[in-house]
Amino acid sequence: MQEPSDSTVATLDEELAGDLVTPDDEAYDEARRVWNGSINRRPAMVAPCTGVADVRAAVASAREHGLPVAVRGGGHGVAGGGTVDDGLVVDLSPMDWVRLDPENRRVRAGAGATWGDVDRETQPFGLAVPGGVVSDTGIAGLTLGGGMGHVRRKYGLSCDNLVSADVVTADGDLVTSSADEHADLFWALRGGGGGVGVVTSFEYECHPVGPEVATTFVWHRGDRAREAFAFFRDYAAEASRAVSVLPFYAWVPDEEPFPEASWGDPAVVFFGCYADDPDEGEDALAPLGEFADPIVDFSGRMSYLDLQKMLDVDYPHGRYYYWKSLYLDDLDDDAIDAIVETSEKCPVPLSTVDLWHLGGAIADVDERNTAYTNRDASYLCNFEANWDDPRETDAAIEWVRDSVETMRDRSAAAGLYVNFAGFGEDDERTAYGESAERLRAVTTEYDPENLFGGARTVAPEE
């Protein structure tokens, strides 16, 4: 790799609609920052892109000068794939437009959009795309890695609802990928983690959700954690697929409206919603609040928009994050013991240990139809370290890694969810299983020179 010359910078700057940002610019430190404060990289150039022409110009410049490329969408990339040292960041965040076709229940959005942007357009029509659980998560990264949200068991993953995508390839072509066009690329975009090209827009199928939904958000005492997870195991086995609940181990925040006597105490939280009629939903979710006398219960009806924003405050820009996951076939007593024991060792109490209930529509999709793996898993266990003091970094990362290994040793665990993959240090078979070789073939076809190699695990054939 060679450092970009002044003429290279000037040429690309002239081709962009906006201003190219380099280390000499006052805006550089802000432009290079990403959501995860653990990631501190110094790209050679940051190219804000307002449309396809900008993206093609940026890709052409990187290809010509041998620069590594990172692609940044709406944000929230835990592993830091949206930036790169000494390379070019293709910054899609200005491309945050959303266009809805309510009659056909389709929505197309620019790759810089967040789920909040999409929800804002779809919810007035009582529609939603299965997205994340934090509104300022970008649609691009979440969809390319799979995409788990509040209606996953009813309507599947984000990638399952992708209808088509516009992609700028490594050679600068703009192609539309769907089940009928560039089908191999479309397969890879649905759960393969991205990095095969620059997706500039996503077209999704929408579903009837809201505007009001029944929710559960109940905090139970941590000294009953084993009982709570066992209770949920039995509840989940009989739950309607309209129910998507995320139980997690946490520590009670030191703030109102939580009761002061419980501040800092461990807790098990049931959080989620019912994707159909709210009257039915209140009855279906009621047992989660009745399991025990709760610390606090915020359950009830609310707008889907408010539900999507409920966790935003917990994931601010600049906080330190390290998350790593694995799939569980079953939540047996041994797995519950491991979850509780590893949780109790957590050194950073802003963290959570999340148990995503899967199944339903996720398992309906044939494993061969998308790059997303482990569709038959019953749960995803994610160790989510969040902290503000950089001196706690080593302890937080060590806790996550040790906890994942403990779960692998003690339970029927497999793989990982590529959106919760640490810093991407695991091998391709752990990340993609049997999809790894097919991903390699797609990468070899669309990016044989590995231009986008910094954003993925599976490299093209040499």
N, C-alpha and C positions, 0 to 999 in steps of 0.2 A: 504494500500500500504506500502511496506517495501522498504527502501533504498537499492539499489543494492550493494551487498558485493564486496569485492575485487576479490573474485573468480568468481563471476558472470561477472564482467567487463573483467577479464582476459580470461574467456572462450569465450565470444562473440567476443572479440578482435581477438582471435586466429582463429575463424571461418570466419571472414570477410576477403575479399581480400584486402581491404584497412585498414586504422587505425581507430579504434573506438576513438571518442573524448569525454573526460569527463572534468569536471570543473578544474581538476588539470593540464590539458594540455595547452600549450601556444596557441594552435590553437582554444581554446574553444570559446573565445569571437567572433571570426569571424565565427566559425561554427554555433553558436546559433543565429546569426543575421538573420533577415528576411527582405524582401523588405520594408514592412510598418514600418517606424520608430516609430509608435504609439505602436507597439507590442514589449514588453520587457520581455521575459520569460527566465527561466533558466532550461533547461532540465537536467536530470541526465546523459543522454548519447545521443550522435548524431552518428548514424550509417550510414556512406556513403556506398551506395549499388551500386555495379557494375553489378549485375545480379540477377536472381531469387534466386540462392543459398544464397546470402547475405540477401535478403528480408526474406526468410524462416527462416534463423538463427535469424534475429532480432525479427521477430514475435514470434518465439518459446521462446526466452529469455524473452520478455515482458509478454507473457502468463504465463510462469513458475513462474515469480517473481511478478506478479500482477502490472506491470507498465502500466500507461496510455500511449497510443501510439498516435503520430502525424505523418502524412505522408506529406513530402515536395516534390513537383515536380519541375517544372521549375521556380517557383516563382510567385510573384504578387498576393498572396492571401491576399485580403484586410482585411478579418476578423481575420487573424492570425492562421488559422487552420493548418499551417505547422510547428507549434512548440507547446510545452506544458511544464508547470512547473513540475519539479521532475519526468519526464517520459522519454520515449525513442522516439527520432525523427528518423524515417525511411527516410533517405535523398536519394531521387532517382535522384538527379541532375547529378550524373555521367552517368546515363543511357540516354544519349542524342542522341543516334544513330537514323538514318532514312534510310529506305530501300524502294525504289520506284519500282513499276511494271507499267511502262508507258503504256504498251500494254493493260493491263486490268484496267488501271486507279485506281489502289489501292496503298496505301502507308501504311506502318507499321512503328511506331516510338516508341522508349523507353519513359517511363513516365517522364523522366527528360528533354525531348526535349522542346524547345520553338517553337512558330509559325515561328520565323525567321529560325530555323533549318529546319522545314518542307518546308517552302517557297523556301529555297535555293536549295532544291533537286527537287521540283516539277516545279518551274517556267521555267527552261530551256526547259521543254517539253510543256509549255503553259498550265499547270495544277495547280490547287489550291484546298486545302481543306478549306471550310468556317471556318475561325478562328477568332481571335480577331482583334483589331485595333492598337495594340502595339506589335512590333515584339518580344520583350523579355518576353511576357506573356507565361507562361507554358501551354502546350496543355492539361495537366491532369486536373487541377482545372477548367479551362474554359469549357472543354468538359463535365465534370461530373456535372457542374451546368447548362448546356445548351449550351452557346457559341454563342455570337452575334458578327458579324464582318461585313466587307464591302460588302459582297455578300449575306447577309442573306435573302433578299426578293427573290432573284433568286434561291438560292440553299439551303436555310434553315439554321438551327443552326448547330454548330459543332456536337452536339449529334445526330442530324438527319442523319449525314453522317458517323456515327460510324458503322462499319461492324462487328467487334468482338473486344474482349479485353481479355487479359490474366490477371488473378486475383489470388493472394495469399490470401486465406481465413484465418479466425481467427484460424482455427485448423492446418494451415500450408499446406493445399492442394493447388496445382496449377491447376486451371480450366480455360478452354476457354469458354467465355460467348458470345453468339450470339443469333440471332432469333431462332436458332435451338437447341442450347445447353445452359443449365442453363438460359432459357429464362426469368425467373422471375428476376434473377440477372441482366441480360442485360437490362431489363426494368428499373430497379432502377439506373443503371449506366448512363442512358440517362436523365439527369436533376435532379436526386435525391440528388446531392451535394456530393456524395462520402461517405466514411466512412463505407461501407459495407465490404470492404476488401482492399488490396493493389493492385491497377491496375499496372502491370509492363510494359504493352505495349498496344498500341491502333492501330487498323487497320481501315483506312478510305477509303471511296470512294472519288475520285478526280473528278474535273469538269474543262472544258475548261475556263480559265480566263487568260487574258493578253497574252503575256508579257507586252503589253501596254494597258492602260485603260484611258478612259476619266474620269476626276475628277472635283469636285467642292470644293473649299475652299475659300469662300468669306466672308468678315467681313463687316457687316452693323452697322450703328450707333445704340447705345442702346436706344436712345430716340424714336426710331421707333420700339421698341421691340414688342409691341402689334400688330402693323401692319405686322411685319415680321412673327410672328407665325401664324397670321390669313392667310397671303399669303401662307405660307407653308401648312397649313391645306387644302386649296383649291388645291394647286399644288399636294399634296400627294394623294388626292382623285382620281386623274386622271393619276397618274404616272404609267409607266410600272413597272413590277416587276423586271426588270433589274436595276432599280433605287433603291439604298439604301443610303439614306441621313440621317445624324444626325445633326439636328439643336441644337445649344446650346447657352446659355447665358454665357458671359465671360467678362473679362476685358482685354483691349489691353496691351500686354507686353511692358515693357519699354526698347525696343531694336529695332534696325533695323532688317528687312526692313520695320517695321511698321512706319508710319509717326509720328515724334516726337510730333506734335501737338495733337495727339490722345492717347499718352501714358497714361495708367491708366483709360481711359474712358470705360464705359460699351459698350458692343457690342452684337449683335446676329450673330452667325456664321452658315453658311450652309456648311457641310463637308460630303463628300461621293464620290461614284463613280457609274459608269454604267458598268454592268457586261457583256455586249455584245459588238457589233461592236463599236469602238471608234468614228467613223464618226457619227453614230446615237446618240451616247452618248453625244457628244458635243452639238448637237441640243436639246436633251432632258434635259440637265442640264442648258442650257443657261438662262432660265427665272430666275434662282436663283441669278444670277449675275445682272440681269436687273431689279430686284424688286425696287432698289433705287441706288443712286450714292454711291458706297461702300467706306469704309475706305481704304480697300486694297483687291485685288482679286488675289489669287494664283492659280486659276483654270486653267486647261489645261490637255494635255496628259502627262502621265508619266508612268514609269514602275510600275507594281503592287508591286514589291519589294520595291520601293521607297515610294509608298503610305503606305505600311504596316509599314514602319519605321518613317513616318512623325511625329508621336506624341511621339516617344521614349524619346526625350529630356525633355518632360514635366513630365515624371514619373520616376525620378531617384531613385535609391536604397537609402533608409534611410530617404526620405521625409515622412512627416506625412500625413496619409490618413484616411478618414472616409466617406464611401459612403453608401447611403441607397436609396431604389427605391420603386416604386409602378407602377402598370399597369393602363392605362387610356383607357376606351372604346371609348372615343371621346375627341376631343380637342375643346370644346366649349369655348365661350367667358369667362365664369366663370373660367374655367381651365387656360386659358391664363392669365387672371388677377392674379390668384393665383401664377402662375409661375413667372410672372414679379415682383409681390410684394415681394415674398419670396427671389427672386434673389437680389433685391435691398437692402435687409437687410444683405447680406452676409458679415461677418467680415474678411474674408481671401481671397484676390483677386486672388490667384492662382487657385481658385476653378472654377467650371463650374456647370451649371444646364443643364442636357442633356435630349433631347427628341428623343429617338430612334424610328424611323418609323418602324413599324412591318408589319404584313400581308404577302401577297404573299405566298411563299413556306412554311413559318413558320406555317401558318394556314391550309395548305394542310394536315398536319399530324393529324391523329385522336388523340384526347386528351388522349384516353385510351392506346395508344401505347407506351408512354414514361412517365417518372415521371415528366417531365417538364410541368408546368401548364400555364393557361391563354393564350393559343394559339390564341384565338379569339380577344385578345386585339389589339387595333389599334396602341398604343404607349406604351413605357416604359419611365417613368420620373425618372431620377436619380439625386439626390442631391450629388454632388461630392466635398467634402471639402478636399483641399490640402493645406498644410502649412509647413513652415520650422522652425518657432519659437515655441518651446514647451510651452511657456507661453500662446499661443493662443489656446491650445488644448480644454479647456473647452468651450470657445466661439464657436469654430468651430463645435464641436459635438452637442452643444445645438442648433445651427442654423439648422443643418441637421435634427435633430429630430423634432424641431418645424415646419420646412417646410413640412416634410412628413405628420405630423398631420394636418396642414393647408390644404394640398391637399386632404387628406382623408375626411375632413369635407366639402370641397367646390366643389368637383367634383366626377364624377363616377369613383372612383379609387378602386383597389382591389389588394390583395396579395403583393408579392415582388419577385424580381429576386434574387435567392439565391447566385449568385456571387456578388451582390451588396446588402448586408444584414447587414450593420453596423458591429457590433461585434457578430452577431448571437443571439441577445437578444430576437428576436420575437418568438412567440409560433409556434408550428409546423403547425397549421392550416393556419396561415398567410403565412408561407413559402411554404407549399405544398398543401394546400386546400384539395380536395377530394383524393389526392394521399397519404396523411399522413398515413392512416390506412394500405394501401397496402405496403408502405415503412416499416411500423412497422413489417408486416408479413415477408417481405424479410429479414429484419435485424434479426428477431428472428430465422430464418432458418440458416443464414450464420454467425451470430455473437451473439449467445444467451447470452454470458457472458459480452457483451458490451465492448469488448477489444478496439474497435475503437470509443468509445462513445464521445471522445472529439472533433471529427471532424464532428459531425452531430447534428441535432435537434431532430430527431425521434429516441427514444430509443426502444429496444426490449421489448416484453411483459415480465412481471415479473413472 
